[in-house]
Amino acid sequence: MIDASDLIALVRTYNPKTDAALIGKAYAYGQRMHDGQFRHSGEPYFSHPVAVAAILTEMKLDDATIVTALLHDTIEDTRSTYSDVKFEFGVEIAELVDGVTKLTNLQLSSTESKQAENFRKLFMAMSKDLRVILVKLADRLHNMRTIRSMRPEKQAQKARETMDIFAPLAGRMGMQWMREELEDLAFRVLNPEARASIIRRFITLQRETGDVIQKITADIELELEKAGLQAEVIGRAKKPYSIWRKMQEKEQGFSRLSDIYGFRIIVGTEADCYAALGAIHQRWRAVPGRFKDYISQPKSNGYRSIHTTVSGRDGKRVEVQIRTREMHEVAETGVAAHWSYRDGVRSENRFAVDPARWISTLTERFEVAETNDEFLEHVKLEMYQDQVFCFTPKGEVVKLPRGATPLDFAYAIHTRIGDSCVGAKVDTIRVPLWTRLKNGQSVEILTAEGQRPQATWIDIVATGRAKAAIRRSLREEDRERFIKLGRELARVAFEHVGKKPTDKALGTAARHLGLEDTEELLARLGSAELTAREVVNTLYPELVAKKGDEIDAARAVVGLEPGQTFSRANCCQPLPGERIVGITYRGRGVMIHTIDCRALQEFEDQPKRWVDLHWHSGNHPAVHAVSLDLTIANDAGVLGRICTLIGEQRANISNLQFLDRKPDFYRLIVDVDLRDVEHLHSVMLALEADSDVASISRHRDLGRKP
């Protein structure tokens, strides 16, 4: 544990005018309050607040934040009170310490309703003073660095919470280094075998190729010197978790993953950034689709940099980031750059974002959420996704989360544009509305009078704003129809357990589900935002649990017209539990597809044939055939054991087709009759766990007729 003088020395490296007496007083106060307390590792507890303060000095933060770090556990874990801290250190520091204490008590990984409430409190604390979150992030970082001394189950809980909440939050605030370290520390707990495997492969790669980073750094420095540019070049291998995530996203092995090295070029001016980019592209071939200019289009947290990926030495792909020193400071500390000090004064970094404006921009759309589910959905969409930048035909920039579609683009411009959207052109080419947009694309929205949002749009859009607007429009437009349909669904569901859906019963259920009144409950039932099973289960959970009768396969889908029949499309083989949509055929009834089925593309211009459907809630019989693509070892008894495994999961094999026979393996398609998507997952999990199964995936044959 560093002593008070060493901590003050760390602060003085960037703030010579620091109030050393204040920091020394806080150090002594915290040490006295935590006297006799120890961590799980056996160290004095006060070593933790000191380490948190030291982490914050790396971000060059002000005295008040450093003092808060030293005192952040005093109100919660010692006899000290808010009044005591206020008397000793003033209102500002007392408020900060109290804010961190309240955050520590929030259970962000609890049930959804409680989690939504606690997230609201989190953002409220952020809006009051963002330094509270900075201390909390540093606190979590040190706890993750020392997590080995905790019980295994506690390690797993903290690691999952870190991966799901704190690491993305650090990234959204622009502190990418902290996000990467938090992710990697959590990865070490959650999947130690995968992390160790990646590290071993790295060691093998270095043994075979030598110090690639040093060689490529020298190559870049030589090219910049030729161009007459003064620059600092920093090279690094990406973190194990970052590499593992790329392997999962690209479905590639380590040996095929090329861009595992990253390099930063720090230059003097903005003009030098583009000159350096020219020198890099002139020397090495740029990889198409991997260029991003965050200087001309900065991120909302102030991040500015040019990103490009090139084929460098020996054909290895390397990512290069180019920025000025000021941009680099913001890239390292993100929103925290607002409080950074240099030479004893608040750093005037023109790229640093005003925290109040940043948090206002971040949370402006959260208030439109009407339920806890919607609020959490907005949080995850707005907080935890990278952005893409697209252009209107007039050249105006629209910022969207990664994975956004033309519908999101339309709603980002105006709700009226989104509601009346009938199509879109991306870079002048007509595309389906579910197309995922990429950086730099130009998007033109096609509209028509009388067009209204469709229920299937909910599954197409990615932004909270678009989802909220679509839901609101659907509720307003079809409210009466939904109420009528909801009443019928409630009648059937209640009769199934021998009860009647009286107004009193429905009103009680609405109140328990947090809805305004009976009509709101029925409207949500009819619009498939709420299932009849959920309503009945709210009032009669024991009766629902006792009713195990299987649903008639001929009545498995809800939303058909009286007398209308349905069949499952062969191309995507939808299962109960998956989002579905129907396409009407004259004389053939309705063909149901999964919402992401590519075969739907040919019906994009025929909206009248689309039918909004969902699966009946309850127990479905195992009659829904799904094709599995299996690669298994060619050894005696393997195929028999695979068939036995499937049978043990209470699934029936209806067909088996060999695609490839090799001396060491077979590849085959197995048709299995299943109940629902959960049944599918259990079958695939059992097969994947078998040592003789090399690979398994769900087979989707887009060449087969629907």
C-alpha positions, 0 to 999 in steps of 0.5 A: 500500500502506498503512503500519503506522501507517495499518493500526493506525489502522484497527484503533483505530477500533473497538478503541482498546485494540489491541496496536499493538506486536504489529501493528507487529511483524507488519507489519515481520516480514511485510515483511522475509520478503516482501522482493524478492517481487512479484505478477503486477501488478509490485507488492511482494508484501507489498501483498497481506497488508496489503490482506487485513488491511485487509479484515478491519478492515472486519469489526472483527476481533480483533488475532490475526486481523489479525496472521494476515492480515499473516503468512498467506503467510510459511510457504508463500512465504518462509523463515519456518517454523511454529517461527519464527512461534510463537517471535515471535508465540505459539502462537495466531497460529502455529496460525492462520497454519499453518491458512491455509497448509494451506487455501491448499494444498488443491485444492478444484476437483480430482477428486471423490475428492480434492475430498471429502478436501480438503473434509473438511480444510476443515471440520476447519480450520473446526471448530478455529478459524473465523478461519482461514476468515475470513482465507482468504475475505479473501485470496480477495476481494483476489485476485479484486479484482486478478485482471486481472494473471493469465493468462486460463486462471488467471483462469477457474480461480480465478473458477470456484472462487470462484463454486462454493466461496468465494462460497457459503461466505461466504453460508452464514457470513452475510457476504452483502456478501462473497458478492455481491462475490465472485460479481460479480468471478467473473462479470466473468471468466466472462461479461464480455459478460453483465455489461457488457450489464446495466451498460449497461442500468442506465445507460440506465435511470438516464438515462430515470428519474433517480436512482430510489434517491434518490427511493424512499429519500426516500419510505420516510423520509417514511412512517417519519417519519409513523409516528414512527419514527427509522430509517436507510434505505439504498438500492442497486441489486443487483449485476450477477450477482444481476440476471443470476441472477434473469433466468436463474431467472425466464427474463425479460429485463432490461426485465421484471425489476422488483425490481432495487433493494434497501432496508434500514431500520435501526431501534432495537428489534425492535418498531420493525421490525414498526412499520416493516413496518406503515408500508411495507405501509400505504403500498405494496401488498405482493407476494404470496409475497415476505414472510419473517420471519427475526426470529421464525425466524432463520437458523442463522448468526444472520441476523435481518431482515424481508424484504418486496417492495412495488410502489413508485414508478411500480409498480417492485418494490423489496425492503425489509429491516428490522432493528435495528442489532445485527441489521445487524451480524450481517447484515454479518459473519455468524458473524464477529460473534463476534469483533467489537470495539467500543470496545476490548472484544469486542462483546456482540451477543446475536444473534451465533452461537457459531462452535463451535455453528454449525460443529457444526450445519453438519457434524453430518450429513456423517459419515453419508456412506459414499462420496466422492460422498455426502459431496460431495452432503451438502456442496453441500446443507447448505452452499450452499442457502438455507433454508425454514421449515415447520411441523408441525401442532403448530406446531413449526418445521422448517428445510430447504434451498430445494427440499426436499419433504414427504419431506425434511420427514418425514425431518427429523422422524424416519427412521421417519416418512420410511420409512413416509411414504405421502403429505403435506398442505401447508396441509391440501391433499393434494399429491404427495411431490415438491412443493417446500415454501415458507416458512411452510407447514404440513406434515402427513405421512401414514404407514402400517405396512409402507410402505418407501422406494422407489428413486424417492425418491432423486430426489425428496428434496433433503437429505443426511439423507433421501438417506442414510436412503433409501439405507440402507433400500433397501440393508438391505431389498433387499440380497439381491435387489440382490446377485442382480441385480448378479451377473447384471448383472456376468455380462452386462457381463463377457461383453460384453468376453469376460471372466468375473466371478470372485470374484477379479475382482469383489473386485479391482474392489471394492477399487479402487472403495473398497468393503468387499467383493464383496457390497457391489459387487454390491449397489450394482450391483443398486441402480443406484448403480454401473453394470456399465460402471464395474466392467468399466472399472475392470479392463479400460478398454482392452476397454471402449473397443474395444467400440463396438457399439450397444445393441439398442433393445429391450433399452435399459432395465434392471430389467424382468421377463423377457418384459416390454416397454417404450415411451417416454412421449410426454409427456416423451420420456425419453432414455438418460442421464436418470433414469427410472421405469416405470408398468405397464399391463395388456396394454401392458407398461411405459411409461417416464417421466422422473423429473420428468414431471408426468404421474406425478402421477396415479399417486401413489396407485398405488405397485404400478404403479411400476417402478424402471428405468435405461438400459443403459450403453453406446452407444445407436442414434439412434432416440429421438424428441424434439420441439424447439420452435424459433423461426427467422427467416423468411428464404430458406435459414434452414430448410434451414440448420437442417435441415443443422445437425441432420444434421451432428450425426448426428441424423435429422428424423422430423417437422416441424410449423409452429405459427406463421408471421409475416412475420419469423419461424416457430415450429415443432416439429421431431421429431429421432431421438437417441441420448441426452441428450448427443446432445440437448445437442449438437444444441441447442447447435449450433442455439442458436449459429446467428444466425437461431435466436431461441429453442430449447427441448425441447418437452414436450406434457403433453396427449399421451397417455403 
